[in-house]
Amino acid sequence: MKTILVTGANGQLGMEIQNIASDVKKFNFIFTDIPTLDITNEIELSAFFEKNKIDYIVNCAAYTAVDKAEENEKLCTQINNNAVKNLVEFSKEYKIKFITISTDYVFNGKYYIPYTEESETSPNSVYGNSKRNGEIVALSYENSIIIRTSWLYSHYGNNFVKTMLELSKKHSEIKVIFDQIGTPTYAADLAEAIIEIIRFSEDVEFKSGIYNYSNEGVTSWYDFAKAIFRITKTNCKVKPIETKDYPTLAERPHYSILNKSKIKNTFNLFIPHWEDSLSECIKNHKK
Ligand SMILES: NC(=O)c1ccc[n+]([C@@H]2O[C@H](COP(=O)([O-])OP(=O)(O)OC[C@H]3O[C@@H](n4cnc5c(N)ncnc54)[C@H](OP(=O)(O)O)[C@@H]3O)[C@@H](O)[C@H]2O)c1
């Protein structure tokens, strides 16, 4: 039976893979996070790969604090770039198929047509830059898949959905940016897609390269907040504001719609609409 190592497994995406792993009888999983396998530590990694026979790595580990990254470039680079290099080196040595996750922040968001995998990258933040450099490192290995995603949320970890629901407990009205357009991604859907990609690799072929993945549809943070309150029947007003009225340390892409034709056509994936997935996440959260 093939073994999948999931790094950063206590994060949003890692937890969603853990959630479905028991239903995926075809594979054996090893879930690790900083206390069990720090991917910046080459000595730990060396001992781990000597001891465990791994067929696939799904790298969910990352430095994801986008604003803090502006003042913490060294650590951000260490995790999102140098550590990816470590994993790629061990993947080459042990002939492991490598899957890692990237972001819409590799784009500057000044474009207005959905980004394909070939669109020119131009990150405008430390985080985006570190993720782009991680992509370049992964692309140096012929057995790498890079999945770019956007606006990730789940009922684990810190994310926009949980922040909105927390804020609504303290405020009757909140202000949310309307001039940043993108697509939310339910981490549970992405987790399913990753397992499908590995199944496909086993049954057909490992198709290296970059792939975009988010839910279907398009929205703004303002409309996303409205949908969260509509679905949860939360009585909280949402006031639309401009990006300039909510300054952040890191610049965000104004436009970050990902074209998902490649991932859908290659792996024959069905991707749910973001509002359906949001309802699903909220339903699961209540359980
Ligand atoms: N969140 C988003 O909106 C978003 C959007 C687009 C793309 N992405 C990408 O999607 C992927 C998954 O994101 P996510 O939201 O699931 O991230 P997350 O919740 O922040 O999880 C990342 C996990 O990696 C762990 N980690 C950090 N440094 C590590 C190290 N040196 N060794 C091992 N584990 C380490 C973290 O531990 P600690 O928490 O203890 O640091 C955390 O458990 C990432 O590649 C991210 O860049 C995320």
The ligand as an SDF file (V2000), in Angstrom:
LIG
                    3D

 48 52  0  0  0  0  0  0  0  0999 V2000
   -5.1280   30.2990    4.2670 N   0  0  0  0  0  0  0  0  0  0  0  0
   -5.3530   30.8310    3.0610 C   0  0  0  0  0  0  0  0  0  0  0  0
   -6.2260   31.6850    2.8670 O   0  0  0  0  0  0  0  0  0  0  0  0
   -4.5650   30.3400    1.8760 C   0  0  0  0  0  0  0  0  0  0  0  0
   -4.8220   30.8930    0.6250 C   0  0  0  0  0  0  0  0  0  0  0  0
   -4.0960   30.4380   -0.4740 C   0  0  0  0  0  0  0  0  0  0  0  0
   -3.1330   29.4570   -0.3030 C   0  0  0  0  0  0  0  0  0  0  0  0
   -2.8860   28.9390    0.9260 N   0  0  0  0  0  0  0  0  0  0  0  0
   -1.8650   27.9050    1.0570 C   0  0  0  0  0  0  0  0  0  0  0  0
   -2.5310   26.6980    1.3780 O   0  0  0  0  0  0  0  0  0  0  0  0
   -1.6850   25.8730    2.1930 C   0  0  0  0  0  0  0  0  0  0  0  0
   -2.4540   25.4330    3.4190 C   0  0  0  0  0  0  0  0  0  0  0  0
   -2.8510   26.6050    4.1150 O   0  0  0  0  0  0  0  0  0  0  0  0
   -3.5790   26.5260    5.5240 P   0  0  0  0  0  0  0  0  0  0  0  0
   -4.5050   27.6890    5.6000 O   0  0  0  0  0  0  0  0  0  0  0  0
   -4.0660   25.1340    5.7740 O   0  0  0  0  0  0  0  0  0  0  0  0
   -2.3400   26.8510    6.4780 O   0  0  0  0  0  0  0  0  0  0  0  0
   -2.3140   26.8410    8.0620 P   0  0  0  0  0  0  0  0  0  0  0  0
   -3.6700   26.5950    8.6180 O   0  0  0  0  0  0  0  0  0  0  0  0
   -1.5450   28.0500    8.4860 O   0  0  0  0  0  0  0  0  0  0  0  0
   -1.4550   25.5220    8.3590 O   0  0  0  0  0  0  0  0  0  0  0  0
   -0.0910   25.4630    8.1260 C   0  0  0  0  0  0  0  0  0  0  0  0
    0.4540   24.4170    9.0640 C   0  0  0  0  0  0  0  0  0  0  0  0
    1.8640   24.3030    8.8350 O   0  0  0  0  0  0  0  0  0  0  0  0
    2.5100   24.2570   10.0920 C   0  0  0  0  0  0  0  0  0  0  0  0
    3.9110   24.6230    9.9710 N   0  0  0  0  0  0  0  0  0  0  0  0
    4.4600   25.8620    9.9780 C   0  0  0  0  0  0  0  0  0  0  0  0
    5.8020   25.7650    9.9330 N   0  0  0  0  0  0  0  0  0  0  0  0
    6.1050   24.4450    9.8660 C   0  0  0  0  0  0  0  0  0  0  0  0
    7.3220   23.7230    9.8320 C   0  0  0  0  0  0  0  0  0  0  0  0
    8.5070   24.3480    9.8670 N   0  0  0  0  0  0  0  0  0  0  0  0
    7.2690   22.3760    9.7800 N   0  0  0  0  0  0  0  0  0  0  0  0
    6.0790   21.7290    9.7760 C   0  0  0  0  0  0  0  0  0  0  0  0
    4.8930   22.3580    9.8380 N   0  0  0  0  0  0  0  0  0  0  0  0
    4.9120   23.7050    9.8740 C   0  0  0  0  0  0  0  0  0  0  0  0
    1.7160   25.2480   10.9220 C   0  0  0  0  0  0  0  0  0  0  0  0
    2.0030   25.1220   12.2900 O   0  0  0  0  0  0  0  0  0  0  0  0
    1.8220   26.4360   13.2340 P   0  0  0  0  0  0  0  0  0  0  0  0
    0.3930   26.8310   13.0960 O   0  0  0  0  0  0  0  0  0  0  0  0
    2.1870   25.9280   14.5860 O   0  0  0  0  0  0  0  0  0  0  0  0
    2.7440   27.4750   12.6840 O   0  0  0  0  0  0  0  0  0  0  0  0
    0.2940   24.8170   10.5410 C   0  0  0  0  0  0  0  0  0  0  0  0
   -0.1380   23.7220   11.3160 O   0  0  0  0  0  0  0  0  0  0  0  0
   -0.4430   26.6990    2.4580 C   0  0  0  0  0  0  0  0  0  0  0  0
    0.5680   26.3520    1.5480 O   0  0  0  0  0  0  0  0  0  0  0  0
   -0.8760   28.1310    2.1880 C   0  0  0  0  0  0  0  0  0  0  0  0
    0.2000   28.9570    1.7940 O   0  0  0  0  0  0  0  0  0  0  0  0
   -3.5930   29.3480    2.0080 C   0  0  0  0  0  0  0  0  0  0  0  0
  1  2  1  0
  2  3  2  0
  2  4  1  0
  4  5  1  0
  4 48  2  0
  5  6  2  0
  6  7  1  0
  7  8  2  0
  8  9  1  0
  8 48  1  0
  9 10  1  0
  9 46  1  0
 10 11  1  0
 11 12  1  0
 11 44  1  0
 12 13  1  0
 13 14  1  0
 14 15  2  0
 14 16  1  0
 14 17  1  0
 17 18  1  0
 18 19  2  0
 18 20  1  0
 18 21  1  0
 21 22  1  0
 22 23  1  0
 23 24  1  0
 23 42  1  0
 24 25  1  0
 25 26  1  0
 25 36  1  0
 26 27  1  0
 26 35  1  0
 27 28  2  0
 28 29  1  0
 29 30  1  0
 29 35  2  0
 30 31  1  0
 30 32  2  0
 32 33  1  0
 33 34  2  0
 34 35  1  0
 36 37  1  0
 36 42  1  0
 37 38  1  0
 38 39  2  0
 38 40  1  0
 38 41  1  0
 42 43  1  0
 44 45  1  0
 44 46  1  0
 46 47  1  0
M  CHG  2   8   1  16  -1
M  END
$$$$
